[in-house]
Amino acid sequence: MLTNKIKVAGLAFCLASSFALSAPASAYQEAEDKAKKESSEEVNQQFATYVEALKAEAIESGYKQDTLDKAFAKVKYYERAVELDKNQPEFKLTLDTYLPRAVPEWKAAKALEKYNEHKELLERVGKEYGVQPRFIVALWGIETNFGSFTGGFDVVSALTTLAFDGRREAFFKKQLWEALTIIEDGHIEPEQMKGSWAGAMGQTQFMPSSFMSYAVDYDNDGKKDIWGSYPDVFASAANYLSSVGWKDDVTWGRQVQLPEGFDESLAGLDTKKKLAEWADLGVTRFDGSELPSRADIDASIVIPDDKEGRVYLAYANYDALMRWNRSHYFVAAVGYLSDRIRFPR
């Protein structure tokens, strides 16, 4: 979508380069600033044209004019969102270095504090949806630091920007339509619909499509408010987990030891075995003791780094957490924080 949109910048840069050796530094800077300004103006003009086309398409799809007027009233192009989408950082970490960053001691302490603060509500939600409350709190803590950091991007603007960028236009247009539906249904005012640069919203960081599928109006006020209502936030998270196969009679997994010569081709979530079968292959708890004796549990061996790093016996709830975020590091962080709530130090 942005093909040929930066021609002015490229031309100006070439012209600036041709006299860079003879011209004063200030002249070069002025040429560069002018090129950036012209490029920005061109992109903003094309973005405005794209927005008008989107609005026309939305009208044809049945959205109300009033909804579009409100949703796009202050829409803007987020250059930062495009930069982040194209250059998502890759960190070379291991779980041993990642987990202390994701779950520092202060976060573990705060998680227990929040668990106790909202215990009555959490237990009611947990019982209704079949999800242990400690996992609801752990997800809340890892996603948004217990609701304190939900993102400052205008969701409609972020989604429109990323659709306009064109690399994943179909995906972000679908999310935009869902966001418009959320606004039209009266769950949130556009100016309050804040989230991440990619459009993940509220204290649960749901994408609009996840909101449509799993958000819950637990306080019965007519709005599914994952931004400001604790009942809605907790119930929505629990409903998501319950809908993707959560089991409230088992934990998420456990750290284990592998025997010498373990066949690593058996590792991975696609391979499921009974606990007794893993035990027969020499897998033990991390402290070297025997695995639990329950015969009704299927589990996988997960090796996020290598055999020298942390190895997990992953239960069904590990798979459910992977549906939330397909990152073994994310799942390990949520699981670890949930364990710190269950077994406070």
C-alpha positions, 0 to 999 in steps of 0.5 A: 500500500505504501509502494511509491509513497516515498518518492519525494523523500528519495529524490530529495535525499539524492539531491542533498547527497550531491552537494553534501560535501560543498554545502554547509551542514545546515543546508543539508539538514534543511534539505533532509527536513524538507524531504521528511516534511514533504514525504509526511504530507504525501503519506497523510494525504494518501491516508486521508484518501484511504480513510474516505474509501474505508468509510464508503465501504463501511457504509455499504457494509451496513455501518451507521453514518453516526458510528463512522463520524464518531469513530473517524472524527480524530483518526490519524496516521501512526507512523510509529505503529508502522515502524513497530510492526515492521521492526518488532524487536528480537531479543536473544534471551533464555527463560532463565534471563527472561523470567526475572524480567517478566516476573520480578519480585515486586510483580509477584508481590503485587499479584498476591496483593491484587488476588487478595484485594479482588478475591471474592469477585475472582472466586465467583468468576472462577467458579462460574467459568471453571478457571482458577482465579490465580491464572486470571490474575497472572494473565492480568499482570503479565498483559497490562501490569494489572491494568496500569498499562493498557496502551495509549494508541487510539485503536481505530487510528492504529488499525486504520494505519496498519490496514493502510500500510498494506502488508497485512491489510485484510487482517487489520481491516477485519479488526477495524470492522470489529472495532466499529461494531464494538463502537456501534453496539455502545460498549465504548466511546471511540475516544476511550478505545485505547490500546496497543500499537497493533490494536490490542485493547483494554486490561485483557489486551484483546484484539477486536475479534477476540473481544467479539468472541469472548468479552463478557458484560459480567456486571450487567450494565449493558457494556462489555467494558474490558477497559474499566470494569473489573468484573468484565475484565476478569470474566472476559479473561476467564471466558476466553480460557474456558472457551479454548479448553481450560481445565480447572482440576490441573495446573498449567505444567511443571518444570521437569528433568530429562534423562540422559539421551532423551529423544528430543524428537518427542518434544513439542505440543503435538506429542501427548503421552500419559504421565506414566509413559513420560515417567517410564522414559525417565522424566522426573520432577525438577527435584528428581522425584517421581511425576504425579500418578494421575492416569487421566492427564495427557502432557507434552514435553516442551523445551523452549531453549535447549535441554540445558535450559528449562524444560516443562511438562505441559498440560492442557492448560499450557495449550490453552495459554498458547491460544492466548499468545503463541509464545512459550516464554509468555506461557512460562511467565503466566504459569510462573506468576500463577505459581507465585500466587499459589505458593507465596514466599 
